[in-house]
């Protein structure tokens, strides 16, 4: 009897537990589908959130190869001075400093560029003949041609300070001289800012053309098309001067240079529309040496070094400088240049630029 009591009690307890467990199971049976649905919805929402945050597509192999390819500085524009004797209203490399590198440092930088693959150097400013009356420029030109043996050495100048004695001393080392001429109407030149008192910019252009022929330097003309010259027809004058290239630029706005609070120039009054630029080009379509450059072509297709030998990146509409090549080398500095090599080639940046190959009838 003593043994039966616990057994009986145990059986009753077990029966009660089973009944209670069945009730719980019945409740869970209705709960499980709800939990399953909740987890499924949560998973779906998470998946949607992940898709919303999904990163842009991974670059293709071709994209990555283009990005990873090192930039070779085939053609470089070295603005070694910002100082100028003209006051062109649209100038996009203004006199914000008076700094010029010591000659030895400039030569060291040019050597670094040559070792990195440079084939053509173009000296510009400012006005490159202003510093040391052109002697500094002449020594750089001679160094690049004689010691670095670059295929092409060129200069862009307004032409007002060039003397025949400079050609006599340095002409043999120069491949191309580009003279800036925006109009063949002297009054328009004055309005633009190329006025020099009693000196006639157009007459000086013809004299420089003759000196280039006498001293075997290829002659080129650069023109910035703007509000004051957009309706002009220069066909007859350009054909008479017969330059190897006539570079025609659309007036370009660069923040901090010719636009904005800290700019030294205000180019907005000079700006023309794309349609006006195209109309100018159409008017001169019969000029065989015409090489047009719109804002789109200009902005990222030039490798530009400033007076500190820093590459300047113009992709954001202003000039953001890299670290100087003298401090970090060409390969590192050029990564921040914003240079569009495809646009450089598309705009005809690579051409026959050595006077030895031009075979001109001097």
C-alpha positions in Angstrom: 0.0 0.0 0.0 2.8 2.3 0.8 4.3 1.7 -2.7 0.9 2.2 -4.5 0.3 5.6 -3.3 3.4 7.2 -4.9 2.7 5.4 -8.1 -0.9 6.5 -8.2 0.1 10.0 -7.5 2.8 9.9 -10.1 0.4 8.7 -12.8 -2.1 11.5 -12.0 0.7 14.0 -12.1 1.9 12.7 -15.5 -1.6 12.8 -16.9 -2.0 16.4 -15.9 1.3 17.3 -17.4 0.5 15.6 -20.8 -2.8 17.5 -20.9 -1.1 20.8 -20.2 1.6 20.0 -22.8 -1.1 19.3 -25.4 -2.7 22.6 -24.7 0.7 24.4 -25.1 1.3 22.6 -28.3 -2.0 23.6 -29.7 -1.2 27.2 -28.9 2.2 27.0 -30.5 0.7 25.4 -33.6 -1.2 28.7 -34.3 1.8 30.8 -33.3 4.4 29.1 -35.6 2.9 30.2 -38.9 2.8 33.8 -37.6 6.4 33.7 -36.5 7.3 32.2 -39.9 5.5 34.9 -41.7 7.2 37.6 -39.5 10.7 36.2 -40.1 10.0 36.0 -43.9 8.8 39.6 -44.0 11.8 40.8 -42.0 14.1 39.0 -44.4 12.4 40.5 -47.3 12.6 44.0 -45.9 16.3 43.5 -45.1 16.9 42.3 -48.7 15.2 45.4 -50.0 17.3 47.6 -47.7 20.4 45.9 -49.0 19.4 46.5 -52.6 18.7 50.1 -51.8 22.2 50.4 -50.4 23.8 48.4 -53.1 27.1 49.8 -54.3 27.5 50.9 -58.0 28.5 48.2 -60.3 32.1 47.1 -60.1 34.3 48.5 -62.8 34.8 46.2 -65.7 38.2 44.8 -66.4 38.6 47.4 -69.1 37.7 50.2 -66.7 40.1 49.0 -64.1 42.9 48.6 -66.7 42.3 52.2 -67.9 42.3 53.5 -64.4 45.4 51.6 -63.3 47.4 52.4 -66.4 50.1 55.0 -65.5 49.8 58.3 -67.3 52.7 59.1 -69.6 53.3 62.9 -69.8 53.8 62.9 -73.5 53.0 66.6 -73.9 53.3 69.1 -71.0 52.5 72.8 -70.7 54.8 74.5 -68.2 53.4 77.9 -67.0 56.6 78.9 -65.2 55.5 82.4 -64.6 52.1 84.1 -64.0 53.3 87.6 -64.6 52.2 89.3 -67.9 52.4 92.7 -69.5 48.9 92.3 -71.0 45.5 92.4 -69.2 43.3 90.1 -71.2 39.9 90.0 -69.6 39.4 86.3 -70.0 42.9 85.1 -68.9 42.7 81.8 -67.1 46.2 81.8 -65.6 46.5 85.1 -63.9 49.3 86.9 -61.9 48.4 85.5 -58.5 52.1 85.1 -57.6 55.4 86.4 -58.9 57.2 83.2 -58.1 59.6 81.6 -60.7 61.7 78.5 -59.9 65.5 78.9 -59.8 66.8 77.8 -63.2 68.6 74.7 -61.7 65.3 73.5 -60.1 63.3 74.0 -63.3 65.9 72.0 -65.2 65.7 69.2 -62.6 61.9 69.1 -63.0 62.2 69.0 -66.8 64.7 66.1 -66.5 62.2 64.2 -64.3 59.5 64.7 -67.0 61.8 63.5 -69.7 62.6 60.4 -67.7 58.8 59.8 -67.3 58.2 59.9 -71.1 57.8 63.5 -72.0 58.2 64.2 -75.8 57.0 67.8 -76.0 57.3 70.7 -73.7 55.4 73.9 -74.2 56.5 77.0 -72.2 53.8 79.5 -71.4 52.7 82.0 -68.7 51.8 84.7 -68.0 54.1 86.0 -70.6 57.2 83.8 -70.8 59.4 86.4 -72.4 58.8 88.8 -69.5 61.0 87.2 -66.9 64.7 88.1 -67.2 63.9 89.6 -70.7 63.6 86.1 -72.2 67.0 84.8 -71.1 65.5 82.4 -68.5 63.2 81.0 -71.2 66.0 80.8 -73.7 68.1 78.7 -71.4 65.2 76.3 -70.7 64.5 76.0 -74.4 68.2 75.2 -75.1 68.4 72.7 -72.3 65.3 70.8 -73.5 66.4 70.5 -77.1 70.2 70.2 -76.6 70.6 68.2 -73.4 67.2 66.4 -73.0 66.9 66.1 -76.8 63.1 66.4 -76.7 61.4 66.0 -80.1 59.5 69.2 -79.7 60.0 72.4 -77.8 57.4 75.2 -78.2 56.4 78.5 -76.7 53.1 80.4 -76.4 53.6 84.2 -76.2 51.7 87.4 -76.9 54.8 88.3 -79.0 55.1 91.9 -77.7 58.5 91.4 -76.0 60.3 89.1 -78.5 63.4 90.5 -80.2 65.3 89.3 -83.2 68.4 88.8 -81.0 66.5 86.1 -79.1 66.0 84.2 -82.3 69.6 84.6 -83.2 70.7 83.0 -79.9 68.0 80.4 -79.2 66.0 80.0 -82.5 67.7 76.8 -83.5 66.5 75.1 -80.3 62.8 76.0 -80.8 60.4 74.0 -82.9 57.2 76.0 -82.7 56.3 79.6 -81.7 52.6 80.2 -81.0 51.5 83.8 -80.9 48.2 84.8 -79.3 46.1 86.9 -81.6 42.4 87.2 -81.0 41.6 89.8 -83.6 42.9 91.5 -86.7 41.1 94.7 -85.6 43.3 96.6 -83.3 40.4 98.3 -81.5 39.1 94.8 -80.6 42.5 93.8 -79.3 42.4 96.9 -77.0 38.9 96.0 -75.8 40.1 92.5 -75.0 43.2 93.7 -73.1 46.0 93.3 -75.6 46.5 97.0 -76.1 50.1 98.2 -75.7 49.9 102.0 -76.3 51.3 102.9 -79.7 52.3 99.4 -80.5 50.2 97.5 -83.0 49.6 93.9 -82.1 48.7 92.9 -85.6 51.7 94.6 -87.2 53.9 92.8 -84.7 52.4 89.5 -85.7 53.6 89.9 -89.3 57.1 90.7 -88.1 57.2 87.6 -85.9 56.0 85.5 -88.8 59.0 86.7 -90.8 61.5 86.0 -88.1 60.1 82.5 -87.6 60.7 81.9 -91.3 64.2 83.4 -91.2 65.3 81.4 -88.2 63.5 78.2 -89.1 60.9 78.1 -86.4 57.4 76.8 -87.1 54.8 79.5 -86.7 51.4 79.0 -85.0 48.5 81.2 -84.0 46.2 80.9 -81.0 42.9 82.7 -80.8 40.4 82.8 -78.0 36.9 83.4 -79.3 34.9 85.6 -77.1 32.1 88.2 -77.1 34.2 90.8 -78.9 35.5 88.8 -81.8 32.9 86.1 -82.3 31.4 87.8 -85.4 34.7 88.5 -87.0 35.9 86.8 -90.2 39.6 86.1 -90.0 39.8 83.8 -93.0 41.8 86.1 -95.3 44.4 87.1 -92.7 45.0 83.6 -91.4 45.5 82.2 -94.9 48.0 85.0 -95.7 50.0 84.3 -92.5 49.8 80.6 -93.2 50.6 79.1 -89.7 51.1 75.4 -89.3 48.2 75.4 -86.9 45.5 77.9 -85.9 44.2 76.9 -82.5 40.8 78.4 -81.9 39.6 78.2 -78.3 36.2 78.9 -76.9 36.5 81.4 -74.0 36.7 79.3 -70.8 35.7 80.1 -67.2 38.0 78.9 -64.5 36.9 79.6 -60.9 39.6 81.5 -58.9 41.3 82.7 -62.1 38.7 84.6 -64.2 35.6 84.0 -62.1 34.7 84.2 -58.4 35.5 86.4 -55.5 39.2 85.7 -55.4 39.7 86.0 -59.1 41.9 88.7 -60.7 39.8 88.7 -63.9 36.1 88.7 -64.7 35.5 86.7 -67.8 31.7 86.4 -67.7 31.3 89.4 -70.1 33.5 87.6 -72.7 31.7 84.2 -72.6 29.9 82.9 -75.7 27.5 80.1 -76.2 28.3 76.8 -77.8 26.1 77.7 -80.8 28.0 81.0 -81.3 31.3 79.1 -81.2 30.1 76.7 -83.7 28.9 79.5 -86.0 32.5 81.0 -85.8 33.9 77.7 -86.8 31.5 77.3 -89.7 32.5 80.7 -91.0 36.1 79.6 -91.1 35.6 76.0 -92.3 37.7 76.6 -95.4 40.9 77.5 -93.4 42.9 74.2 -93.6 45.0 74.8 -90.5 42.0 75.4 -88.2 42.1 73.3 -85.0 39.0 74.1 -82.9 38.8 73.5 -79.1 35.5 73.9 -77.3 35.3 74.1 -73.5 34.6 70.4 -73.3 37.8 69.5 -75.2 40.0 72.0 -73.4 39.1 71.4 -69.7 40.8 68.0 -69.0 42.9 67.4 -72.1 46.0 69.4 -71.1 48.7 68.4 -68.7 49.5 71.8 -67.0 52.3 72.5 -64.6 52.1 75.7 -62.6 55.0 77.9 -61.4 55.8 75.4 -58.6 55.8 72.4 -61.0 52.5 71.2 -59.7 50.0 69.6 -62.0 46.7 71.5 -61.9 43.4 69.6 -62.1 40.6 71.6 -63.8 37.9 68.9 -63.6 35.8 70.8 -61.1 36.0 74.1 -63.0 38.9 75.4 -61.0 42.6 74.7 -60.7 43.4 72.3 -57.9 47.1 71.7 -57.6 48.9 68.4 -56.9 52.1 68.2 -54.9 55.1 69.4 -56.9 56.9 66.8 -59.0 60.1 68.1 -57.4 58.9 66.7 -54.1 57.1 63.5 -55.0 58.1 62.7 -58.5 56.1 62.7 -61.7 54.4 59.3 -61.3 52.8 60.3 -58.0 52.0 63.9 -58.8 50.4 63.1 -62.2 47.8 60.9 -60.5 46.0 64.1 -59.3 46.2 65.9 -62.7 42.7 65.0 -63.8 44.2 64.4 -67.3 41.9 62.8 -69.8 44.3 61.1 -72.2 41.5 60.0 -74.5 40.3 63.5 -74.9 43.9 64.7 -75.5 44.1 62.3 -78.5 40.6 63.1 -79.7 41.3 66.8 -79.9 44.4 66.2 -81.9 46.9 66.8 -79.1 49.4 64.4 -80.7 50.5 65.8 -84.1 53.7 66.3 -86.1 55.3 68.7 -83.7 59.0 68.5 -84.5 60.3 71.0 -87.1 62.7 68.3 -88.3 59.6 66.3 -89.3 57.4 69.2 -90.6 59.6 69.6 -93.7 58.5 73.2 -94.1 59.6 75.3 -97.1 61.6 77.8 -95.2 
